[in-house]
Amino acid sequence: MSAVRSQVLGLLMPRMAGGNPYGDLASLPDEVLWPLHRDGLDPVDLLAETRGREPVSRLPAPFGVRVWLVTGYEPVREVLCALEGFSNDFAKFAGRIRIGAGADPGGLGFSDPPVHTRLRRMLTPEFTMRRLARLQPRIEAIVEDRLDALSAAGVPADLWQEWALPIPALTICELLGVPVADRAYFQQLSTDRFDLAGGARASLDAVADSLAYFRELITKERRDPGEGLLGALVRSHGAEIDDRELAGLADGVLTGGLETSASMLALGALVLMTDATMAARMRAGDDVDATVEELLRYLSVVQVAFPRVAVRDLQIAGVPIRAGDVVMCSLSGANRDRLFGDDPDRCDPDRGPGRSHLAFGHGVHRCIGAELARMELRTALPALLRRFPLLRPAIDPAEVRFRRASIVFGVDCLPVRTT
């Protein structure tokens, strides 16, 4: 992929007076990144304090941009539901912080109606429960294969590398029609784009590499459509969608469903390994759906939603927002709101029906792959605990090293003992 990477880097290095446009982004201070920090599995205390005091608050930011952090459940829902007043268009966001236009990932997450409406209408039929059901046998086979690999890995084994990461990676390859041989390459691209500790430049490079690869794959699919999602879109909508848009959709499916699901599997397993009662219920198949939903709320691995740019003066929860301001919605903050009960910082599958969590977002930009993620979690977590009833961390849970400033919260290693 070196030739592709060189071409991509050329696109990402616009000749601008003043040098590298990513330099400032690569050194964002903790005063800006703190909403992405955690204390173990919990958001830092400052997030709860801010939510209680100012659910819509100013976030110090460089570039002379006004950035707002929204942490309360109701204000976050208000922003995510807004069809008018806010834009997800990447060009508007990039323009505010001087990112090169060549880094635009496209896809659903960074587009507005009517473009978003048209693209989502094409993609939605491929993510209905009826259509996804065809993947269930393949997901079960992938899970069993990775359990075998975990068993063979010795003691301790890395649950992340042997089990959590390969399951969604292989599932996404199956869904898209991506060659399995490219799995490791895409695992790294998916991880790099979400980890801001390495600087925004590395994240944008990963986006561009992924888009370049998909454009090459789409060229092949145009000639001979396969059985995967890309082939299906080419057959059904080939004349309605260009290669750039199609690559953006594929990239969105990959990154929306790989790192996020892998982190949920790893961290969900960690929670279950340290709670014998919850693990026993999951192992027995009791309340699997309720436990999965509570894990999604409690962990909120996607910590912030796609940034919105205000396109006119407006208010959020009574706070004036000016046109051009950037709004960041903290999903991890909203999902720990006291509206979920008196102890929202406890993982409790018996919390009962109530408010819907925002782990998949909300409104028109809600994650289109939510049901696929649920399928993976409902299949993989009980199977893991049944195969390895004595599964436990190989280190003190307090010593697990979590990512420090990643949009998708997670780990890069999780050593476990299976016997």
C-alpha positions as CSV (number, residue, x, y, z in Angstrom):
1,M,0.0,0.0,0.0
2,S,3.0,2.3,0.0
3,A,2.2,3.8,-3.4
4,V,-1.4,4.6,-2.3
5,R,-0.1,6.0,1.0
6,S,2.3,8.4,-0.9
7,Q,-0.5,9.6,-3.1
8,V,-2.8,10.2,-0.1
9,L,-0.2,12.1,1.8
10,G,0.3,14.3,-1.2
11,L,-3.4,15.1,-1.1
12,L,-3.2,15.8,2.6
13,M,-0.4,18.2,2.4
14,P,-1.8,21.3,0.8
15,R,0.7,24.0,0.0
16,M,-0.3,26.6,2.5
17,A,1.6,29.6,3.8
18,G,2.5,29.0,7.4
19,G,3.4,25.3,7.0
20,N,1.7,22.2,8.3
21,P,-2.0,22.9,8.9
22,Y,-2.1,19.9,11.4
23,G,0.7,21.1,13.7
24,D,-1.6,22.8,16.2
25,L,-4.1,19.9,16.2
26,A,-1.3,17.4,17.0
27,S,-0.6,19.1,20.3
28,L,-4.0,19.7,21.7
29,P,-3.7,20.2,25.5
30,D,-5.5,18.3,28.2
31,E,-7.7,21.3,28.7
32,V,-9.3,20.5,25.4
33,L,-9.1,16.7,25.5
34,W,-10.3,16.1,29.1
35,P,-13.8,15.0,28.1
36,L,-12.2,12.0,26.5
37,H,-10.3,11.0,29.7
38,R,-11.5,8.3,32.0
39,D,-10.9,7.1,35.6
40,G,-10.9,3.3,34.9
41,L,-14.1,2.6,33.1
42,D,-15.8,5.8,34.5
43,P,-15.7,9.3,32.9
44,V,-13.6,11.6,35.0
45,D,-15.4,13.4,37.9
46,L,-15.1,16.7,36.1
47,L,-17.6,15.5,33.5
48,A,-20.3,14.9,36.1
49,E,-19.4,18.1,37.8
50,T,-19.7,20.0,34.6
51,R,-23.0,18.3,33.7
52,G,-24.5,19.2,37.1
53,R,-23.3,22.8,36.9
54,E,-23.4,23.7,33.2
55,P,-24.8,20.9,30.9
56,V,-23.9,23.3,28.1
57,S,-20.4,24.8,28.7
58,R,-17.6,26.5,26.8
59,L,-14.6,24.3,26.1
60,P,-11.2,26.1,25.7
61,A,-10.0,25.6,22.2
62,P,-7.3,26.9,19.9
63,F,-7.7,28.5,16.5
64,G,-10.0,31.2,17.8
65,V,-13.0,28.9,17.5
66,R,-15.8,28.9,20.1
67,V,-16.4,25.2,21.1
68,W,-19.3,24.1,23.3
69,L,-19.4,20.8,25.3
70,V,-22.9,19.4,25.8
71,T,-23.0,16.8,28.6
72,G,-26.6,16.6,29.9
73,Y,-28.9,13.9,28.5
74,E,-31.8,16.2,27.4
75,P,-29.5,18.9,25.8
76,V,-27.6,16.2,24.0
77,R,-30.8,14.7,22.6
78,E,-31.9,18.2,21.6
79,V,-28.7,18.7,19.6
80,L,-28.7,15.2,18.0
81,C,-32.4,15.6,17.0
82,A,-32.0,19.0,15.4
83,L,-32.5,18.9,11.7
84,E,-32.1,22.6,11.4
85,G,-29.6,24.9,13.0
86,F,-26.7,22.5,12.9
87,S,-24.6,21.0,10.2
88,N,-22.5,17.8,10.1
89,D,-20.9,18.7,6.9
90,F,-17.2,18.0,7.3
91,A,-16.2,21.0,5.1
92,K,-17.9,23.4,7.6
93,F,-16.1,21.8,10.5
94,A,-12.8,21.6,8.7
95,G,-13.1,25.2,7.7
96,R,-13.4,26.3,11.3
97,I,-10.2,24.6,12.4
98,R,-8.1,24.9,9.1
99,I,-8.1,21.2,8.1
100,G,-7.3,20.5,4.5
101,A,-10.4,19.7,2.3
102,G,-8.6,16.5,1.0
103,A,-9.2,14.9,4.4
104,D,-13.0,14.9,4.0
105,P,-14.1,11.3,4.9
106,G,-17.6,11.7,3.4
107,G,-20.2,9.1,4.3
108,L,-23.3,9.5,6.5
109,G,-21.7,10.9,9.6
110,F,-20.2,14.0,7.9
111,S,-23.1,14.9,5.5
112,D,-26.3,16.9,5.8
113,P,-29.7,16.4,4.1
114,P,-30.5,16.0,1.3
115,V,-27.2,14.2,0.6
116,H,-27.4,12.4,3.9
117,T,-31.0,11.4,3.2
118,R,-30.2,10.0,-0.3
119,L,-27.2,8.0,0.9
120,R,-28.9,6.6,4.0
121,R,-31.9,5.5,1.9
122,M,-29.5,3.4,-0.2
123,L,-27.7,1.9,2.8
124,T,-30.6,1.2,5.1
125,P,-32.0,-1.9,3.4
126,E,-28.7,-3.6,3.9
127,F,-29.0,-3.1,7.7
128,T,-32.5,-4.4,8.3
129,M,-32.8,-7.3,10.8
130,R,-34.0,-9.5,8.0
131,R,-31.0,-8.8,5.8
132,L,-28.5,-9.0,8.7
133,A,-29.9,-12.4,9.7
134,R,-27.9,-13.9,6.9
135,L,-24.8,-12.9,8.8
136,Q,-25.8,-14.7,12.1
137,P,-24.3,-18.1,11.1
138,R,-21.1,-16.5,10.0
139,I,-20.8,-14.4,13.2
140,E,-21.3,-17.6,15.2
141,A,-18.6,-19.4,13.2
142,I,-16.2,-16.4,13.6
143,V,-16.8,-16.3,17.4
144,E,-16.1,-20.1,17.7
145,D,-13.0,-19.8,15.7
146,R,-11.7,-16.9,17.8
147,L,-12.5,-18.8,21.0
148,D,-10.3,-21.6,19.7
149,A,-7.6,-19.1,19.0
150,L,-7.9,-17.7,22.5
151,S,-7.6,-21.2,24.0
152,A,-4.5,-21.9,21.9
153,A,-2.8,-18.6,22.8
154,G,-1.5,-19.9,26.1
155,V,-1.5,-18.1,29.5
156,P,-1.9,-15.3,29.7
157,A,-3.7,-14.6,26.4
158,D,-4.5,-11.2,25.0
159,L,-8.3,-11.0,24.8
160,W,-8.1,-7.9,22.6
161,Q,-5.9,-9.2,19.9
162,E,-7.1,-12.8,19.9
163,W,-10.9,-12.3,20.3
164,A,-12.4,-8.8,20.6
165,L,-10.7,-7.2,17.6
166,P,-10.9,-10.0,15.1
167,I,-14.6,-10.7,15.6
168,P,-15.9,-7.4,14.2
169,A,-13.0,-7.1,11.8
170,L,-13.9,-10.4,10.1
171,T,-17.6,-9.6,10.3
172,I,-17.1,-6.2,8.5
173,C,-14.9,-7.9,5.9
174,E,-17.7,-10.4,5.3
175,L,-20.3,-7.6,5.1
176,L,-18.4,-5.3,2.8
177,G,-16.8,-8.0,0.7
178,V,-13.3,-6.9,1.7
179,P,-10.5,-9.5,1.3
180,V,-9.8,-11.1,4.7
181,A,-6.1,-10.7,3.9
182,D,-6.5,-6.9,4.5
183,R,-7.9,-7.4,7.9
184,A,-4.8,-6.4,9.9
185,Y,-4.3,-3.3,7.8
186,F,-7.8,-2.1,8.5
187,Q,-7.6,-2.9,12.1
188,Q,-4.7,-0.5,12.5
189,L,-6.3,2.2,10.3
190,S,-9.5,2.0,12.4
191,T,-7.5,2.4,15.7
192,D,-5.3,5.2,14.4
193,R,-8.1,7.5,13.3
194,F,-9.8,7.5,16.8
195,D,-6.7,7.9,19.0
196,L,-6.1,11.6,19.3
197,A,-3.1,11.1,21.6
198,G,-1.1,10.5,18.4
199,G,-2.2,13.8,17.0
200,A,-4.9,14.7,14.4
201,R,-2.4,14.3,11.6
202,A,-2.1,10.5,12.2
203,S,-5.9,10.3,12.4
204,L,-6.4,12.1,9.1
205,D,-3.8,10.0,7.4
206,A,-5.6,6.8,8.5
207,V,-8.9,8.2,7.0
208,A,-7.2,9.0,3.7
209,D,-5.5,5.6,3.5
210,S,-8.8,3.9,4.0
211,L,-10.6,5.9,1.4
212,A,-7.9,5.3,-1.1
213,Y,-8.1,1.6,-0.6
214,F,-11.9,1.6,-1.0
215,R,-11.7,3.5,-4.2
216,E,-9.4,0.8,-5.6
217,L,-11.8,-1.9,-4.4
218,I,-14.8,-0.1,-5.8
219,T,-13.1,0.0,-9.2
220,K,-13.0,-3.8,-9.1
221,E,-16.6,-4.0,-7.8
222,R,-17.8,-1.9,-10.7
223,R,-16.3,-4.4,-13.2
224,D,-17.5,-7.5,-11.3
225,P,-19.9,-6.8,-8.4
226,G,-19.5,-9.3,-5.5
227,E,-21.9,-10.6,-2.9
228,G,-20.9,-8.1,-0.2
229,L,-22.5,-4.7,0.6
230,L,-20.3,-2.9,-2.0
231,G,-21.4,-5.3,-4.7
232,A,-25.1,-4.9,-3.7
233,L,-24.9,-1.1,-3.8
234,V,-23.2,-1.2,-7.2
235,R,-25.9,-3.5,-8.6
236,S,-28.8,-1.5,-7.1
237,H,-27.6,2.1,-7.2
238,G,-24.4,2.1,-9.4
239,A,-25.6,4.9,-11.6
240,E,-26.9,7.0,-8.7
241,I,-23.7,7.1,-6.6
242,D,-20.2,8.0,-7.6
243,D,-17.0,6.4,-6.3
244,R,-16.2,9.1,-3.8
245,E,-19.6,8.7,-2.1
246,L,-19.4,4.9,-2.2
247,A,-16.0,4.9,-0.7
248,G,-17.2,7.3,2.1
249,L,-20.1,4.9,2.8
250,A,-17.8,1.9,3.0
251,D,-15.3,3.7,5.2
252,G,-18.1,4.8,7.5
253,V,-19.3,1.2,7.8
254,L,-15.8,0.0,8.5
255,T,-14.9,2.5,11.1
256,G,-18.4,2.7,12.6
257,G,-18.5,-1.1,13.1
258,L,-14.9,-2.2,13.8
259,E,-13.2,-0.3,16.6
260,T,-16.5,0.5,18.4
261,S,-17.7,-3.1,18.5
262,A,-14.2,-4.4,19.4
263,S,-14.0,-2.0,22.3
264,M,-17.5,-3.0,23.5
265,L,-16.5,-6.7,23.4
266,A,-13.3,-6.2,25.3
267,L,-14.6,-3.8,27.9
268,G,-17.9,-5.7,28.2
269,A,-15.9,-8.8,28.9
270,L,-13.9,-6.9,31.5
271,V,-17.0,-5.8,33.3
272,L,-18.4,-9.4,33.3
273,M,-15.1,-10.9,34.5
274,T,-15.2,-8.7,37.5
275,D,-18.9,-9.2,38.4
276,A,-19.6,-12.9,39.1
277,T,-23.4,-12.4,39.4
278,M,-23.7,-10.6,36.1
279,A,-21.4,-13.2,34.4
280,A,-23.4,-16.1,35.7
281,R,-26.6,-14.7,34.3
282,M,-25.0,-14.0,30.9
283,R,-23.4,-17.5,30.8
284,A,-26.9,-19.0,31.5
285,G,-28.5,-16.9,28.8
286,D,-30.6,-15.0,31.3
287,D,-31.4,-11.4,30.4
288,V,-28.8,-11.2,27.7
289,D,-30.5,-8.4,25.9
290,A,-30.9,-6.3,29.1
291,T,-27.3,-6.8,30.0
292,V,-26.0,-5.9,26.6
293,E,-28.1,-2.7,26.6
294,E,-26.8,-1.7,30.1
295,L,-23.2,-2.4,29.0
296,L,-23.7,-0.1,26.0
297,R,-25.0,2.7,28.3
298,Y,-22.5,2.2,31.0
299,L,-19.4,1.9,28.8
300,S,-20.4,4.4,26.1
301,V,-17.3,3.6,24.1
302,V,-18.1,6.3,21.5
303,Q,-17.4,9.1,23.9
304,V,-18.5,12.1,21.7
305,A,-20.8,12.4,18.7
306,F,-19.7,13.8,15.4
307,P,-19.1,17.6,15.8
308,R,-21.8,19.9,14.8
309,V,-21.4,23.4,13.5
310,A,-24.2,26.0,14.2
311,V,-25.4,27.4,10.9
312,R,-27.4,30.2,12.7
313,D,-27.7,31.8,16.1
314,L,-29.7,29.6,18.4
315,Q,-30.0,28.3,22.0
316,I,-29.3,25.0,23.6
317,A,-31.0,24.6,27.0
318,G,-31.2,28.4,27.2
319,V,-27.5,28.9,26.4
320,P,-26.9,31.2,23.4
321,I,-24.9,29.6,20.5
322,R,-23.6,31.7,17.7
323,A,-23.5,30.8,14.0
324,G,-20.1,29.1,13.3
325,D,-19.7,27.7,16.8
326,V,-18.7,24.1,17.1
327,V,-20.8,21.9,19.3
328,M,-19.5,18.6,20.8
329,C,-22.0,16.2,22.4
330,S,-20.6,14.0,25.2
331,L,-22.4,10.6,24.9
332,S,-20.5,9.3,27.8
333,G,-21.7,12.2,29.9
334,A,-25.3,12.0,28.8
335,N,-25.4,8.2,29.5
336,R,-24.3,8.8,33.1
337,D,-27.0,11.4,33.7
338,R,-29.1,10.9,36.9
339,L,-32.1,10.6,34.7
340,F,-31.0,7.0,34.5
341,G,-31.5,6.6,38.2
342,D,-29.8,7.4,41.5
343,D,-26.7,5.5,40.7
344,P,-25.9,5.9,37.0
345,D,-22.2,5.1,37.6
346,R,-23.1,1.5,38.4
347,C,-23.7,-1.2,35.7
348,D,-27.1,-2.6,36.6
349,P,-28.9,-4.8,34.1
350,D,-32.0,-4.6,36.4
351,R,-32.2,-0.9,35.9
352,G,-35.4,-1.6,34.0
353,P,-37.2,0.2,31.2
354,G,-36.8,3.9,31.1
355,R,-34.9,6.4,29.0
356,S,-33.1,5.0,25.9
357,H,-29.3,5.2,26.1
358,L,-27.4,7.3,23.5
359,A,-24.6,4.9,22.9
360,F,-25.5,4.7,19.2
361,G,-26.3,8.4,19.0
362,H,-29.8,9.7,18.2
363,G,-31.8,11.2,15.4
364,V,-31.0,11.0,11.7
365,H,-27.4,10.3,12.4
366,R,-28.0,7.4,14.8
367,C,-25.6,4.6,14.0
368,I,-27.0,2.6,11.1
369,G,-25.1,-0.5,12.2
370,A,-26.6,-0.6,15.7
371,E,-28.4,-3.9,15.2
372,L,-25.2,-5.5,13.8
373,A,-23.3,-4.5,16.9
374,R,-26.0,-5.9,19.1
375,M,-25.9,-9.2,17.2
376,E,-22.1,-9.4,17.8
377,L,-22.4,-8.6,21.5
378,R,-25.3,-11.0,22.1
379,T,-23.5,-13.8,20.3
380,A,-19.9,-13.3,21.5
381,L,-20.2,-12.4,25.2
382,P,-22.3,-15.4,26.3
383,A,-20.2,-17.8,24.2
384,L,-17.0,-16.4,25.8
385,L,-18.3,-17.0,29.3
386,R,-19.6,-20.5,28.5
387,R,-16.4,-21.6,26.9
388,F,-14.2,-20.2,29.7
389,P,-16.2,-20.2,33.0
390,L,-13.1,-19.4,35.0
391,L,-12.1,-16.5,32.7
392,R,-10.4,-13.6,34.6
393,P,-8.0,-10.8,34.1
394,A,-4.3,-11.9,34.3
395,I,-3.5,-8.6,36.0
396,D,-5.2,-6.5,38.6
397,P,-8.1,-4.8,36.9
398,A,-6.8,-1.5,38.3
399,E,-3.7,-2.0,36.2
400,V,-5.4,-2.4,32.9
401,R,-4.1,0.4,30.6
402,F,-6.9,2.2,28.8
403,R,-6.5,4.7,26.0
404,R,-5.9,8.1,27.3
405,A,-7.6,10.4,24.8
406,S,-9.5,8.4,22.2
407,I,-12.8,9.2,20.7
408,V,-13.5,5.5,20.9
409,F,-12.6,4.5,24.5
410,G,-10.8,1.1,24.8
411,V,-7.6,-0.9,25.3
412,D,-4.8,-2.1,23.1
413,C,-4.1,-5.1,25.3
414,L,-6.2,-7.1,27.8
415,P,-4.3,-10.1,29.3
416,V,-6.6,-12.9,30.6
417,R,-6.3,-16.3,32.1
418,T,-8.8,-18.8,30.6
419,T,-8.2,-21.7,33.0
